[in-house]
Amino acid sequence: MSTLPYPSKVILITGASSGIGEATARRLVGLGHRVLLGARRTDRLQKLVEELRTQGGQADYRALDVTDAADFQAFTDYAAQVFGPVDVLVNNAGVMPLSPLNALKTNEWNQMIDVNIRGVLYGIAAVLPGMEARGRGHIVNVASIGAHVVVPTGAVYCATKYAVWAITDGLRQESNVVRATTISPGVVETELADHISDPVARDAMAEYRRIALKADAIARAIAYAVEQPEDVDVNEIIVRPLAGTGG
C-alpha cells in the first residue's frame, strides 16, 4: 500500500463488483484509502475485498441497491460505523441497455432512469447532509461521453448522463464546502454493453468497443480528482481512447 501525503479518506464506491468500480476500488485502496464497496453481486465484492485485504488494504463491502434510497442511507451509515464519516462518494453504478426509441423498450428506459439518475440522487441525499455539517466532502459522479454527445440508440441513455452532468454542476454551484466532479468516460472495457438486448445496438457497440480503454484509465482520473487539495475542485474530466478523439 502507498503512503498518502494527507490523511486517508473514507470512500464509498457504487457499482464496485466489476469494470470501472472495481478498478477504482483497487486504485484507491492501493493508495491507502479506506473504501466501502457496494453492488448487488456480493459474491464478487467479497472476493475483491478479501484480495485487497491480503495486500494490506483497508476495504469492506455491503450489498447495495442504488435505486432504494433507504438502502443507500444504510450503506452510508455502515461506512461510518466501520471506517468513520464519509469523505468521498463515487457514484459509479450505471446501466446502458441501448436501443432505438421505436423499439419501445420502456422497461429498459425506466431501468436507466432509476439506476443512472435516481441512484445518483439517492447517493447525494445519503452523504450530503453529513458532508455539509462537517464542512467538507467530495461527490464524484461517473457520467459518460454520452453526457456531451447523443448517438442513435442512445437517446435515453444519453439523457440520463446529461442529467448526471446537470446534477453535478448544480451541486457544484450550490455548495461552497462539498467538491463536485463529473467523470465522463468514452468507450471502456466494462460489462455495460453485455446487457444490450437490441441486436442493432448490440452489434454497433461491439464494433465501437474495438478501441476501448482499460477501466483503470478511468480509475486514475477519479484518483486524480480525489487527491487534490481541499481548496481545489476538479469539476469535470473527459477520458477517451486516443483513437476515438477525432469523433
C-alpha positions in Angstrom: 0.0 0.0 0.0 1.2 3.5 -0.8 1.7 6.2 1.8 -0.5 9.2 1.3 0.8 12.8 1.8 -2.5 13.5 3.5 -4.9 11.6 5.9 -6.5 8.5 4.4 -10.1 9.2 3.2 -13.2 7.2 3.7 -14.6 6.5 0.3 -17.8 4.9 -1.0 -17.9 3.3 -4.4 -21.1 2.0 -6.0 -21.2 -0.5 -8.9 -17.9 -1.9 -7.5 -18.3 -5.5 -8.5 -16.7 -5.0 -12.0 -15.5 -2.6 -14.5 -14.7 1.0 -13.5 -16.0 0.5 -10.0 -13.7 -2.5 -9.4 -10.7 -0.7 -11.0 -11.4 2.4 -8.9 -11.5 0.3 -5.7 -8.2 -1.3 -6.5 -6.6 2.1 -7.3 -7.9 4.0 -4.2 -7.3 1.1 -1.7 -3.8 0.8 -3.2 -3.2 4.5 -2.5 -4.1 3.9 1.2 -7.7 5.0 1.4 -10.4 3.2 3.4 -13.0 2.0 0.9 -16.5 0.6 1.2 -17.7 -1.2 -1.9 -21.3 -1.5 -2.9 -23.1 -3.6 -5.5 -25.8 -6.3 -5.8 -23.3 -9.1 -6.6 -21.9 -9.6 -3.2 -20.0 -12.7 -4.1 -17.8 -10.6 -6.4 -17.4 -7.9 -3.7 -16.4 -10.4 -1.1 -13.7 -11.9 -3.4 -12.4 -8.5 -4.2 -12.3 -7.3 -0.6 -10.5 -10.5 0.5 -7.9 -9.9 -2.2 -7.4 -6.2 -1.2 -7.1 -7.1 2.5 -4.5 -9.7 1.7 -2.5 -7.0 0.0 -2.7 -4.8 3.2 -5.6 -2.6 2.1 -8.5 -1.3 4.2 -11.7 -2.4 2.4 -15.1 -3.7 3.2 -18.3 -4.3 1.3 -22.1 -4.3 1.7 -24.9 -5.2 -0.7 -26.4 -2.1 -2.3 -29.4 -1.4 -4.5 -28.8 2.2 -5.6 -32.5 2.5 -6.6 -33.5 2.2 -3.0 -33.0 5.4 -1.0 -33.2 3.7 2.4 -30.7 1.1 1.3 -28.3 3.8 0.2 -28.6 5.5 3.5 -27.9 2.2 5.3 -24.9 1.7 3.1 -23.6 5.2 4.1 -24.3 4.5 7.8 -22.4 1.2 7.6 -19.4 3.0 6.3 -19.4 5.4 9.2 -19.6 2.5 11.6 -16.7 0.7 10.0 -14.4 3.5 8.9 -15.8 6.8 10.1 -17.6 9.7 8.4 -17.7 9.5 4.6 -15.2 11.9 2.8 -15.9 10.8 -0.8 -18.7 9.2 -2.7 -18.0 7.7 -6.1 -21.4 7.3 -7.8 -20.4 4.8 -10.4 -23.3 2.4 -10.7 -25.0 2.6 -14.1 -26.7 0.6 -16.8 -26.7 1.0 -20.6 -29.3 -1.1 -22.5 -29.2 0.9 -25.7 -32.0 0.7 -28.3 -33.7 2.9 -30.9 -36.7 4.7 -29.5 -39.1 3.0 -31.9 -38.2 -0.3 -30.2 -40.3 1.0 -27.3 -38.3 -0.8 -24.6 -40.0 1.2 -21.9 -38.9 -1.2 -19.1 -35.2 -0.6 -20.1 -35.9 3.2 -20.2 -37.2 3.1 -16.7 -34.2 1.0 -15.6 -31.8 3.6 -16.9 -33.7 6.4 -15.2 -33.9 4.5 -11.9 -30.2 3.5 -11.8 -28.5 6.3 -13.6 -30.4 9.2 -12.3 -32.3 8.2 -9.1 -29.3 6.2 -8.0 -27.0 9.3 -8.2 -29.6 11.4 -6.4 -30.1 8.9 -3.6 -26.3 8.7 -3.1 -26.1 12.5 -2.8 -29.0 12.5 -0.4 -27.3 9.9 1.8 -24.0 11.8 2.1 -24.6 15.5 1.6 -26.1 16.4 5.0 -23.1 14.9 6.8 -20.6 16.5 4.5 -22.1 19.9 4.8 -22.3 19.6 8.6 -18.6 18.7 8.7 -17.7 21.5 6.2 -16.0 19.2 3.7 -16.6 16.3 1.3 -16.4 15.2 -2.3 -19.0 13.7 -4.6 -17.7 12.1 -7.8 -20.4 11.2 -10.3 -19.5 8.9 -13.3 -21.3 10.1 -16.3 -20.3 9.3 -19.9 -19.2 10.9 -23.2 -22.9 10.4 -23.7 -23.4 13.4 -21.4 -22.0 15.5 -24.3 -22.9 13.7 -27.5 -26.1 12.0 -28.4 -25.9 8.9 -30.7 -28.5 6.7 -32.4 -29.9 4.1 -30.0 -28.5 6.2 -27.1 -31.3 8.8 -26.7 -32.5 7.7 -23.3 -29.0 6.6 -22.0 -27.5 9.9 -23.1 -30.4 11.8 -21.5 -29.7 10.1 -18.2 -26.0 11.0 -18.4 -26.8 14.6 -19.4 -28.9 14.6 -16.2 -25.9 13.4 -14.2 -23.8 16.2 -15.6 -26.5 18.8 -14.7 -27.0 17.4 -11.2 -23.2 17.5 -10.5 -22.9 21.0 -11.8 -25.9 22.1 -9.8 -24.3 20.7 -6.7 -21.0 22.5 -7.5 -22.8 25.8 -7.7 -24.9 25.3 -4.6 -22.2 24.2 -2.2 -19.0 26.0 -1.1 -17.8 23.1 1.1 -18.5 20.0 -1.0 -16.5 19.3 -4.0 -18.3 18.0 -7.1 -16.7 16.2 -10.0 -18.1 14.7 -13.2 -16.1 11.9 -14.8 -17.1 11.3 -18.4 -15.6 8.2 -19.9 -15.5 7.3 -23.6 -15.7 3.7 -24.6 -14.2 1.5 -21.8 -13.9 -2.3 -21.3 -16.8 -2.9 -18.9 -19.9 -5.2 -18.7 -22.3 -2.3 -19.6 -22.7 -3.5 -23.2 -23.3 -7.1 -22.2 -26.9 -6.3 -21.3 -28.0 -4.7 -24.6 -31.0 -6.6 -25.8 -31.5 -4.8 -29.1 -29.5 -6.6 -31.8 -28.7 -3.5 -33.9 -27.4 -1.6 -30.9 -25.5 -4.6 -29.7 -23.7 -5.1 -33.0 -22.9 -1.4 -33.2 -21.4 -1.4 -29.7 -19.3 -4.5 -30.4 -17.7 -2.6 -33.3 -17.3 0.6 -31.2 -15.6 -1.2 -28.4 -12.7 -2.4 -30.5 -10.8 0.7 -29.3 -12.0 0.5 -25.7 -9.8 1.8 -22.8 -9.0 -0.3 -19.8 -11.1 0.5 -16.8 -8.0 1.6 -14.8 -7.7 4.7 -17.1 -10.9 6.0 -15.5 -9.8 4.9 -12.1 -6.7 7.0 -12.4 -8.8 10.0 -13.4 -11.0 9.5 -10.3 -8.0 9.2 -8.1 -6.5 12.4 -9.6 -9.7 14.4 -8.6 -9.8 12.8 -5.2 -6.2 13.6 -4.3 -6.3 17.3 -5.0 -6.0 19.7 -2.0 -9.3 20.6 -0.3 -9.4 24.0 -1.9 -9.2 22.6 -5.4 -12.4 21.4 -7.1 -11.9 19.4 -10.3 -15.2 19.9 -12.0 -15.0 17.6 -14.9 -12.7 15.1 -16.7 -13.4 13.6 -20.1 -11.4 10.5 -20.8 -11.5 8.9 -24.3 -9.3 6.5 -26.3 -6.8 8.3 -28.4 -8.2 6.5 -31.5 -11.6 8.0 -30.8 -10.8 11.6 -30.0 -11.5 12.8 -33.6 -15.2 11.9 -33.4 
